Amino acid sequence: MRVVLVPGVLALLPEYAGLTDPVADLRAACLDAVRWLGEPGGGIGVHGSPQGLRVARSLAAATGVTLDVAPERPAAVLVMGNGSARRTEKAPGHLDPRAAAFDDELGAALRDGQQDALGTVLADGLAEELLADVDGLRWLADSVRLGAATVDHDDDPFGVQYWVMRWTGEWR
């Protein structure tokens, strides 16, 4: 199965577009990853927070892929989520000195497909304190066995950690 992680950031929605695109690289990486997810054809499962699902629908529409929010075991899944939103003074949640270490640990678990480490990072409540959007990541840790990721994007504009990653995996 194919799995993609993209952030559910509202800046990716067309209604938030301006004269210049402050997330152009992120947008391009998200669109490429969603297109890759849709290559085999068929419906794509999607998991994330309500905001993430809104962004997922927009990305799917922009790429011409079909989302199915409740499939049993689809051949492809779009996971919506991001790291902490407290990496700098100007971040939405303001600076928290724990944010960078949390994101480093979470990013390593995702990159390396370490399910146990991913579950551990997300279990202690720190994600919520750091305003990380991890609903989809918790589902991922519980539901899919992953290999190493292909990382298309890894950056923290606006003090929020965003990743775009792709995996091939199998159901647990």
C-alpha positions in Angstrom: 0.0 0.0 0.0 1.0 3.6 -0.5 1.0 6.1 2.4 1.6 9.9 2.3 1.9 12.4 5.2 1.1 16.0 4.5 0.3 18.8 6.9 -3.3 20.0 7.3 -2.2 23.6 7.2 -4.9 26.1 6.1 -2.3 28.1 4.1 -2.6 25.3 1.5 -6.3 26.1 0.8 -7.0 28.3 -2.3 -9.1 30.7 -0.2 -6.0 31.6 1.8 -3.9 32.4 -1.3 -2.5 35.8 -1.8 -0.4 37.6 -4.4 2.7 35.7 -3.2 2.6 32.1 -2.0 4.4 31.8 1.4 4.3 28.0 1.2 5.0 27.4 -2.5 7.6 24.7 -1.9 5.3 23.0 0.7 2.3 23.2 -1.7 4.3 21.7 -4.6 5.6 18.8 -2.4 2.0 18.1 -1.2 0.5 18.1 -4.6 3.3 15.8 -6.0 2.8 13.4 -3.1 -1.0 13.3 -3.4 -0.6 12.7 -7.2 1.8 9.8 -6.4 -0.7 8.4 -3.9 -3.4 8.4 -6.6 -1.4 6.7 -9.4 -2.6 3.2 -8.7 -6.2 4.4 -9.1 -9.1 3.7 -6.8 -10.2 5.6 -3.7 -7.8 6.9 -1.2 -8.4 6.6 2.5 -7.7 9.8 4.6 -7.1 10.2 8.3 -6.6 13.4 10.3 -8.2 16.2 12.3 -11.3 18.0 10.8 -9.0 20.8 9.6 -6.7 18.3 8.1 -9.6 16.6 6.3 -10.6 20.0 4.8 -7.1 20.5 3.4 -7.1 16.8 2.2 -10.2 17.4 0.2 -8.7 20.5 -1.4 -5.4 18.8 -2.3 -7.4 15.8 -3.8 -9.5 18.2 -5.9 -6.4 20.0 -7.1 -4.8 16.7 -8.2 -7.9 14.8 -9.5 -7.7 12.0 -7.0 -10.7 10.5 -5.1 -10.8 10.4 -1.3 -12.9 8.0 0.7 -13.0 9.0 4.4 -14.1 5.6 5.6 -12.7 2.7 3.5 -12.0 -0.6 5.2 -8.4 -1.2 3.9 -7.6 1.0 0.9 -4.5 0.6 -1.2 -3.5 4.2 -0.5 -3.9 6.4 2.5 -3.4 10.2 2.9 -2.4 11.0 6.5 -2.8 14.6 7.6 -0.6 15.9 10.4 2.3 18.1 11.5 4.8 18.6 14.3 4.8 21.3 16.9 3.5 24.8 16.5 5.8 26.3 19.1 9.2 26.3 17.5 9.8 30.1 17.5 8.6 33.3 19.2 6.4 34.0 16.2 4.8 30.6 16.1 1.1 30.3 16.7 1.7 28.8 20.1 4.8 30.9 20.9 8.2 29.4 21.7 8.4 26.3 23.8 12.0 25.1 24.3 10.8 21.4 24.1 9.4 21.8 20.6 12.6 21.2 18.5 13.6 18.0 20.4 10.0 16.7 20.1 10.0 17.4 16.4 13.4 15.8 16.0 12.2 12.6 17.7 8.9 12.5 15.9 10.6 13.2 12.5 13.2 10.4 13.1 10.4 7.9 14.0 8.5 8.9 10.8 11.5 8.9 8.5 12.7 5.5 9.8 9.3 3.9 10.0 9.8 3.1 13.7 6.2 2.3 14.8 7.0 1.7 18.4 9.0 4.9 18.7 6.2 6.8 16.9 3.7 5.5 19.3 5.9 6.4 22.3 6.5 10.0 21.1 2.8 10.5 20.7 1.7 8.9 23.9 2.8 11.2 26.7 0.6 14.3 26.0 3.5 16.5 24.9 2.1 16.7 21.4 -1.0 18.5 22.6 1.1 20.9 24.8 3.1 21.8 21.7 0.0 22.2 19.5 1.0 19.4 17.2 -1.7 18.1 14.9 -1.2 14.3 15.5 -4.6 12.7 15.1 -3.6 11.2 11.8 -0.2 10.2 13.1 -1.7 8.3 15.9 -3.8 6.4 13.5 -0.7 5.7 11.4 1.2 4.3 14.3 -1.6 1.9 15.2 -2.7 0.8 11.7 0.2 0.6 9.2 3.6 -1.1 9.2 6.0 1.3 7.5 9.4 1.1 5.9 11.8 4.0 5.6 10.2 7.2 4.2 11.0 9.3 1.2 11.1 12.8 2.6 9.8 15.4 0.1 9.7 18.4 2.5 11.0 19.0 6.0 10.7 22.7 7.2 9.3 24.9 9.9 7.9 28.1 8.3 6.0 30.2 10.8 7.5 28.2 13.6 5.4 25.1 12.8 7.1 21.8 11.7 5.8 20.4 8.4 6.7 17.2 6.7 5.7 15.7 3.4 6.7 12.0 3.4 5.9 8.9 1.3 6.0 5.3 2.3 5.1 1.9 1.0 3.7 -0.1 3.8 1.3 -2.9 4.8 -1.7 -3.1 7.1 -1.0 -4.2 10.7 
